[in-house]
Amino acid sequence: MGIGHRWTTTTPEYIAAIKYIKERKYLLALNKVQKLVVQRLTELSNMNIAQTGYSMRAHISKSLQTRSKAIQNAVAVYNAAAAALDPPRPPLDWQEIGTYQFLEQFALLQDTCHDVRGKRWVEPAVRACMKMRLRICRAREEVERLNIEVRRLHTAIRDERILFRRVRDRLQTARDPILGAVLEFIERRQRINNELLSRIHQVYNLDGFTGTKGPGIRLG
């Protein structure tokens, strides 16, 4: 085979290969723990969704029990691989992992095959700025949407008042027997609309209001 020199335990290539094998086993074990923890956190979040029915909650609960056993086995494999490194990595405690509610609490996931510990977004201050920027962008989108909805509500109230006036005049002219019930309904609706109009004008008077004040024109 043309092998002129055999490796020994002191050969640099042998040492590098053994180091690579240990690190590879460590990263594979860490990836397994990562996958199971993410799945568990996802199922925990689904348990808290209001629309989740009883049968689905029961199914998720059984899945969590199975997942917990799988995580314990994966943690044992990880601890063995971490102890074989030079220097050894700190072991994982299953009891601590079991209390995690958010992925950000699992700081060890930064040390995966694609090490992200050197990225700027890993820094707490940078991550806080990123979150704040996203919140500001969503708030601006919400303001634009609410500017439309406020004017749409104002337009609907104005059009409903015109409709009530027409219906009332027509029933009075025809001396329709349902006039009393209709007037009662109109009075109740107008009390609600007056309260809404009060809130709408409060929105119009807010500092920094960027929408158009006053009702619009209904299409259709």
Sequence and secondary structure as in RCSB ss.txt:
>XXXX:A:sequence
MGIGHRWTTTTPEYIAAIKYIKERKYLLALNKVQKLVVQRLTELSNMNIAQTGYSMRAHISKSLQTRSKAIQNAV
AVYNAAAAALDPPRPPLDWQEIGTYQFLEQFALLQDTCHDVRGKRWVEPAVRACMKMRLRICRAREEVERLNIEV
RRLHTAIRDERILFRRVRDRLQTARDPILGAVLEFIERRQRINNELLSRIHQVYNLDGFTGTKGPGIRLG
>XXXX:A:secstr
    S   TT HHHHHHHHHHHHHHHHHHHHHHHHHHHHHHHHHHHHT TT  HHHHHHHHHHHHHHHHHHHHHH
HHHHHHHHTSSS      HHHHTT  SGGG GGGGSSSS  TTSGGGSHHHHHHHHHHHHHHHHHHHHHHHHHHH
HHHHHHHHHHHHHHHHHHHHHHHHT TTHHHHHHHHHHHHHHHHHHHHHHHHHHTSTT  S  S      
